[in-house]
Amino acid sequence: MNKSGTGIKHLSPVWYRYTDIIGVRGEGCYLYDQQDNTYLDFTSGIGVTNTGHCHPRVVEAVRAQAGKLLHGQVNIVAHTPLLELIGELRTIIRPELDGYFFSNSGAEAVEGAIKLARMATGRPNIIVFQGSFHGRTVGTMSLTTSKTIYRAGYQPLMPGVFVAPFPYVYRYRWEPQQTVDWCLDELRFLLLTQSAPWETAAMLVEPVLGEGGYVPPPPGFLKGLQKICGEHGILLIVDEIQSGFGRTGRWFAHEHYDVAPDIMVMAKGLASGLPLSGVIARMDMMREWIPGSHGGTYGGNAVACAAAVATIQVIREEGLLKNSQARGEQLIDGLHWLQERHPSIGDVRGLGLMVGVEFTGLDGKPDKENAKAVVHACQEERLLLLTCGTWDNTIRFIPPLVVSAEQIEEGLAIFERALAKVAG
């Protein structure tokens, strides 16, 4: 008896579900359901399967490690895959960030980074930016401002969090430099009116807004943050959870802006689908963290670390950074062509294969209904996409980094038909 049909009825409805698909297997850019229908997956499990579904080298690494050691708790044994992973990460992360702590999820990593920043500086407050998404735990939803759905009903939240504007150029309708200057001025004003520099431990920022709408900041914004942080001894924490591991065409999105974070958090694409996250900072800062004041049973799991080692090797050796750049340019060019023919598309933006298409009505207001209708029309043709943004009016394209030029064209063709169908 197939119990999957009955089991799904017992999933908590707090998990909002985009589709009724019951996935059986995945391969590269494709998912397959129980009837063996094929879906072109441009969601990557929300930016997780950067190497594609079940990349053979990742699968083999998982199989090999599962036969050796499933779990070795880090307080007790520092197992081989953990040390190998640190070695691989040291080849792609700035050398001054030489202290590593591993958890399971992105939210756990952000929680760890905040605890580290507070202990290292002796200061209590954190500044975040409008549109941010950092998780759903009590601490991280206190830092999240992309939608009230993530916070409503759970107040009061963690105190000591202050919110500054993010340079969302399309929303403000200003020139990029004007937007950057205004946001940085407002940040300085916040330090004069709400959280004094001497009580501000860190600024936490996504180098590209994720859930907030796939919004890359204009040049100069992250540099400006780094400068202000440096002036006041405030730590700069960069959240690379959704934007890391080749998603934007670089190993990490902050590399596009030539900034050096004091702390970096990572997850999602790190282990190609196995739960693994990390907090990376200077070791001298890590030594300020009182031993035993933070930890976790499963962080740095042996099988997940083996998958992460293989993931980094695949991205490097198969040229997936270059493919992300090339396929991202192809995707954005195709979307701009469609934008010229469909006035419902207000903005196309992105870096690499982290691309957002924002829908706007003729009145200039966000158009969630149209965006959702297009996503559903694409799903009917077996192209999987997701929406995001404060108004849920931005469709995000997150294909695996192994995506081919032909698959990008296939996705664009389905998207074009969906636009015509919804308009029609």
TORMI-902192 format. One record per residue (C-alpha): residue number from 1; x, y, z. Coordinates in Angstrom, 3 decimals, padded with zeros to 6 digits. Layout:
N
     k          u          v          w
   NUM          X          Y          Z
...
END
This chain:
424
     k          u          v          w
     1    000.000    000.000    000.000
     2    001.316    003.453   -000.924
     3    001.120    005.469    002.277
     4    002.399    008.758    000.856
     5   -001.076    009.894   -000.173
     6   -002.401    009.533    003.362
     7    000.748    010.787    005.040
     8    000.584    014.166    003.330
     9   -002.720    014.868    005.094
    10   -000.853    014.855    008.388
    11    001.717    017.495    007.470
    12    001.172    020.584    009.596
    13   -000.522    023.312    007.526
    14    001.951    025.826    008.939
    15    004.112    024.627    006.030
    16    002.730    026.742    003.202
    17    002.860    024.561    000.093
    18    003.235    025.958   -003.429
    19    002.297    022.718   -005.181
    20    000.649    019.340   -004.596
    21    003.548    017.525   -006.260
    22    004.847    014.431   -004.476
    23    008.449    014.197   -005.567
    24    009.991    010.805   -006.114
    25    013.389    011.635   -007.561
    26    015.467    014.432   -008.997
    27    018.226    014.679   -011.575
    28    020.070    017.848   -012.529
    29    017.489    020.543   -013.234
    30    014.528    018.168   -013.171
    31    012.141    016.764   -010.575
    32    009.910    013.708   -011.141
    33    006.619    012.893   -009.433
    34    004.845    009.591   -008.739
    35    003.481    009.460   -012.290
    36    006.989    010.157   -013.626
    37    005.961    013.613   -014.859
    38    008.991    015.811   -015.443
    39    009.275    019.304   -013.943
    40    011.909    021.861   -014.869
    41    012.927    023.043   -011.426
    42    013.914    026.702   -011.311
    43    013.537    026.801   -007.512
    44    016.486    024.595   -006.482
    45    014.699    023.826   -003.212
    46    014.854    027.582   -002.501
    47    018.459    028.046   -003.530
    48    019.801    024.801   -002.079
    49    020.591    022.367   -004.903
    50    023.177    024.570   -006.626
    51    024.907    021.503   -008.076
    52    021.570    020.175   -009.324
    53    019.480    017.357   -007.911
    54    021.540    014.312   -006.936
    55    024.815    015.306   -008.560
    56    026.681    011.990   -008.977
    57    029.807    013.181   -007.173
    58    027.815    014.462   -004.197
    59    025.772    011.266   -004.051
    60    028.906    009.140   -004.124
    61    030.487    011.207   -001.328
    62    027.355    010.722    000.801
    63    027.283    006.968    000.136
    64    030.965    006.534    000.921
    65    030.790    008.511    004.151
    66    027.573    006.817    005.312
    67    029.457    003.526    005.381
    68    032.214    004.968    007.566
    69    030.734    007.333    010.154
    70    027.237    008.830    010.279
    71    027.691    011.062    013.295
    72    030.623    012.168    015.382
    73    029.713    014.978    017.759
    74    032.248    017.807    017.486
    75    032.715    018.139    021.265
    76    033.891    014.541    021.262
    77    035.580    013.868    017.886
    78    036.771    016.162    015.102
    79    036.074    013.795    012.234
    80    037.836    013.750    008.864
    81    035.047    015.239    006.687
    82    034.791    018.233    009.033
    83    038.497    018.979    008.725
    84    038.457    018.400    004.969
    85    035.560    020.844    004.653
    86    037.447    023.544    006.518
    87    040.359    022.956    004.148
    88    038.107    023.398    001.103
    89    036.405    026.489    002.523
    90    039.792    028.052    003.249
    91    040.455    028.054   -000.502
    92    037.377    030.164   -001.292
    93    036.925    032.405    001.779
    94    039.098    035.373    002.731
    95    042.100    034.064    004.708
    96    041.545    036.445    007.623
    97    038.229    034.678    008.314
    98    039.962    031.689    009.846
    99    037.559    030.567    012.581
   100    034.719    028.155    011.775
   101    031.583    027.032    013.603
   102    029.005    024.709    012.018
   103    025.258    024.331    012.579
   104    022.366    022.775    010.658
   105    020.210    025.621    009.322
   106    020.560    029.200    008.197
   107    018.579    030.467    011.178
   108    020.944    028.628    013.540
   109    023.925    030.230    011.838
   110    022.432    033.719    012.174
   111    021.643    033.066    015.838
   112    025.257    032.008    016.341
   113    026.603    035.074    014.549
   114    024.530    037.418    016.724
   115    025.681    035.675    019.901
   116    029.289    035.885    018.727
   117    029.000    039.589    017.852
   118    027.474    040.472    021.201
   119    030.067    038.551    023.162
   120    033.037    039.792    021.117
   121    032.024    043.460    021.373
   122    030.265    043.549    024.721
   123    027.483    045.522    023.013
   124    023.779    044.537    022.858
   125    022.185    046.053    019.741
   126    021.894    044.839    016.132
   127    021.003    046.877    013.031
   128    019.247    045.123    010.145
   129    017.826    046.422    006.855
   130    014.343    046.742    005.419
   131    013.290    043.699    003.437
   132    015.629    041.391    005.313
   133    015.009    037.705    005.898
   134    017.219    035.916    008.416
   135    015.060    033.075    009.722
   136    012.005    032.064    011.763
   137    013.375    031.333    015.228
   138    012.483    033.881    017.901
   139    015.845    035.594    017.533
   140    016.015    035.549    013.747
   141    012.414    036.569    013.132
   142    013.220    039.587    015.311
   143    015.814    040.412    012.637
   144    013.466    039.696    009.704
   145    011.504    042.531    008.068
   146    010.531    041.187    004.636
   147    006.919    040.352    005.610
   148    004.803    040.641    008.729
   149    003.688    036.998    008.260
   150    007.047    035.944    009.733
   151    006.508    038.042    012.883
   152    002.795    038.593    013.430
   153    001.337    036.794    016.419
   154    004.721    036.167    018.033
   155    005.341    039.555    019.620
   156    007.064    040.644    021.761
   157    010.256    039.671    020.005
   158    013.921    040.000    020.923
   159    014.754    043.588    021.894
   160    017.767    045.550    020.722
   161    017.019    045.319    016.979
   162    016.874    048.456    014.814
   163    015.925    048.712    011.140
   164    017.610    050.885    008.501
   165    016.530    051.327    004.843
   166    017.928    049.128    002.064
   167    018.621    050.732   -001.358
   168    015.696    049.162   -003.230
   169    016.036    051.358   -006.300
   170    012.883    050.228   -008.104
   171    010.751    050.870   -005.032
   172    012.123    054.348   -004.348
   173    012.221    055.283   -008.059
   174    015.393    057.316   -007.567
   175    018.735    057.100   -009.319
   176    020.985    054.399   -007.820
   177    023.530    056.796   -006.314
   178    020.806    058.995   -004.827
   179    019.245    055.903   -003.257
   180    022.562    054.762   -001.785
   181    023.354    058.227   -000.388
   182    019.918    058.534    001.229
   183    020.085    055.074    002.803
   184    023.549    055.704    004.241
   185    022.437    059.093    005.577
   186    019.439    057.450    007.245
   187    021.755    054.849    008.771
   188    023.938    057.577    010.250
   189    020.785    059.266    011.538
   190    019.715    055.994    013.179
   191    023.048    055.873    015.022
   192    022.327    059.387    016.324
   193    018.703    058.804    017.285
   194    018.028    055.144    018.129
   195    021.092    052.980    018.741
   196    024.300    054.721    019.762
   197    027.463    053.343    018.145
   198    028.928    052.333    021.506
   199    025.904    050.058    022.141
   200    025.701    048.648    018.586
   201    027.392    045.269    018.212
   202    026.810    044.620    014.512
   203    025.051    045.406    011.281
   204    023.547    042.332    009.620
   205    022.912    042.552    005.880
   206    022.116    040.326    002.913
   207    024.388    041.298   -000.012
   208    021.330    040.620   -002.199
   209    017.897    040.724   -000.569
   210    016.421    037.228   -000.777
   211    012.864    036.857    000.485
   212    012.646    040.645    000.341
   213    012.496    040.621   -003.459
   214    015.829    039.534   -004.984
   215    017.188    043.073   -004.830
   216    020.917    043.640   -005.421
   217    022.120    046.915   -003.878
   218    023.748    049.496   -006.158
   219    027.540    049.815   -006.022
   220    028.720    051.793   -003.034
   221    026.137    050.684   -000.475
   222    027.994    047.765    001.095
   223    031.243    049.741    000.952
   224    029.430    052.536    002.774
   225    028.254    050.113    005.461
   226    031.777    048.814    005.901
   227    033.104    052.359    006.289
   228    030.508    053.318    008.900
   229    031.108    050.089    010.797
   230    034.841    050.708    010.764
   231    034.423    054.231    012.126
   232    032.572    052.971    015.188
   233    033.981    049.515    015.893
   234    030.724    047.890    014.745
   235    030.962    044.420    013.219
   236    029.679    043.829    009.675
   237    027.858    040.484    009.384
   238    027.094    039.364    005.828
   239    024.291    036.827    005.392
   240    025.238    034.689    002.374
   241    022.708    031.964    003.142
   242    020.763    032.298   -000.124
   243    023.355    034.161   -002.195
   244    026.397    031.969   -001.554
   245    028.169    029.112   -003.312
   246    028.059    030.393   -006.872
   247    024.456    031.573   -006.889
   248    025.416    035.066   -008.113
   249    028.334    033.999   -010.313
   250    030.892    034.427   -007.538
   251    031.502    032.144   -004.583
   252    029.809    034.766   -002.437
   253    027.745    037.785   -003.454
   254    029.698    040.287   -001.353
   255    032.667    039.672   -003.668
   256    030.841    041.703   -006.345
   257    031.160    044.720   -004.062
   258    034.733    044.268   -002.786
   259    033.831    044.300    000.902
   260    035.383    042.309    003.727
   261    032.848    041.121    006.327
   262    033.844    040.608    009.941
   263    031.472    037.641    010.186
   264    029.865    035.621    007.393
   265    026.990    033.140    007.661
   266    026.273    030.456    005.073
   267    023.899    027.533    004.536
   268    021.551    026.419    001.688
   269    023.908    025.669   -001.248
   270    026.762    024.566    001.027
   271    025.937    020.843    001.024
   272    023.676    020.372   -002.024
   273    020.606    019.543    000.045
   274    021.954    018.098    003.280
   275    021.420    020.306    006.355
   276    024.594    022.236    007.095
   277    025.356    025.856    007.910
   278    028.296    027.840    009.158
   279    029.504    030.940    010.970
   280    032.919    032.180    009.854
   281    034.916    034.923    011.578
   282    038.445    035.774    012.639
   283    039.831    033.288    015.130
   284    040.778    036.059    017.546
   285    037.076    036.975    017.642
   286    036.056    033.334    018.027
   287    038.313    033.161    021.106
   288    036.108    035.789    022.757
   289    033.236    033.267    022.620
   290    033.132    031.583    026.041
   291    033.569    027.813    025.531
   292    030.289    025.980    026.124
   293    028.125    029.098    025.765
   294    027.130    027.980    022.269
   295    027.010    024.593    020.586
   296    024.777    021.995    018.988
   297    024.432    018.241    018.705
   298    024.304    017.818    014.925
   299    026.311    020.793    013.627
   300    029.097    019.638    011.342
   301    027.512    016.231    010.754
   302    029.948    013.860    009.051
   303    027.724    012.965    006.074
   304    026.694    016.589    005.515
   305    030.345    017.695    005.628
   306    031.298    015.033    003.063
   307    028.525    016.335    000.803
   308    029.801    019.894    001.259
   309    033.361    018.926    000.325
   310    032.065    017.331   -002.873
   311    029.833    020.353   -003.550
   312    032.718    022.819   -003.439
   313    034.840    020.560   -005.641
   314    032.042    020.207   -008.206
   315    031.433    023.958   -008.365
   316    035.143    024.603   -008.842
   317    036.095    021.745   -011.177
   318    032.996    021.852   -013.392
   319    033.177    025.610   -013.945
   320    029.820    026.369   -012.342
   321    030.767    029.938   -011.413
   322    031.291    030.745   -015.092
   323    028.122    028.891   -016.012
   324    026.174    030.872   -013.426
   325    027.475    034.106   -014.956
   326    026.795    033.063   -018.553
   327    023.383    031.523   -017.978
   328    022.423    034.432   -015.739
   329    023.220    036.906   -018.527
   330    021.229    034.778   -020.954
   331    018.273    034.644   -018.561
   332    018.288    038.383   -017.827
   333    018.591    039.238   -021.532
   334    015.587    037.013   -022.292
   335    013.553    038.511   -019.456
   336    014.371    042.053   -020.600
   337    013.115    041.095   -024.076
   338    009.867    039.899   -022.517
   339    009.654    043.042   -020.374
   340    009.557    045.167   -023.530
   341    006.491    043.220   -024.694
   342    004.645    042.834   -021.391
   343    003.942    046.024   -019.434
   344    003.054    043.953   -016.368
   345    006.795    043.347   -015.856
   346    007.979    046.393   -013.967
   347    011.564    045.382   -013.219
   348    014.099    042.671   -014.047
   349    017.137    042.486   -011.771
   350    019.690    040.076   -010.416
   351    023.220    038.742   -010.276
   352    024.193    035.425   -011.825
   353    021.361    032.935   -011.381
   354    019.649    034.895   -008.605
   355    017.126    036.813   -010.721
   356    013.895    038.592   -009.816
   357    011.023    039.731   -012.064
   358    008.786    042.261   -010.315
   359    005.189    042.674   -011.475
   360    003.525    046.092   -011.345
   361    000.027    047.207   -012.312
   362   -000.774    050.029   -014.695
   363   -001.259    052.209   -011.606
   364    002.364    051.583   -010.628
   365    001.414    049.514   -007.591
   366    002.712    046.007   -006.809
   367    000.723    043.314   -008.632
   368    000.720    040.122   -006.561
   369   -002.284    038.634   -008.366
   370   -000.576    038.743   -011.752
   371    002.684    037.323   -010.413
   372    000.899    034.422   -008.727
   373   -001.158    033.711   -011.851
   374    001.992    033.520   -013.979
   375    003.643    031.132   -011.496
   376    000.594    028.849   -011.616
   377    000.468    028.999   -015.411
   378    004.137    027.994   -015.531
   379    003.474    025.127   -013.149
   380    000.753    023.853   -015.479
   381    003.507    023.538   -018.100
   382    005.794    021.934   -015.517
   383    008.126    024.836   -014.863
   384    008.546    025.428   -011.130
   385    009.024    029.015   -009.940
   386    008.481    030.863   -006.658
   387    007.429    034.360   -005.679
   388    009.010    036.596   -003.060
   389    009.068    040.215   -001.921
   390    007.113    042.174    000.645
   391    004.090    042.267   -001.688
   392    004.738    038.747   -003.048
   393    004.795    040.280   -006.528
   394    008.312    039.240   -007.573
   395    008.932    035.936   -009.352
   396    012.363    034.565   -008.579
   397    014.402    032.435   -010.936
   398    016.785    030.142   -009.023
   399    017.891    027.407   -011.450
   400    020.625    024.966   -010.427
   401    024.058    026.205   -011.480
   402    024.347    023.206   -013.823
   403    021.514    024.585   -015.987
   404    022.197    024.550   -019.735
   405    021.554    027.226   -022.345
   406    018.824    024.991   -023.792
   407    017.107    024.680   -020.410
   408    017.186    028.454   -019.921
   409    015.548    028.845   -023.339
   410    012.974    026.208   -022.411
   411    012.165    028.062   -019.208
   412    011.903    031.406   -020.981
   413    009.567    029.917   -023.599
   414    007.235    028.549   -020.920
   415    007.385    031.860   -019.045
   416    006.475    033.735   -022.243
   417    003.468    031.486   -022.849
   418    002.366    031.942   -019.248
   419    002.568    035.727   -019.584
   420    000.443    035.587   -022.738
   421   -002.070    033.254   -021.116
   422   -002.512    035.444   -018.025
   423   -002.733    038.632   -020.116
   424   -005.113    037.027   -022.466
END
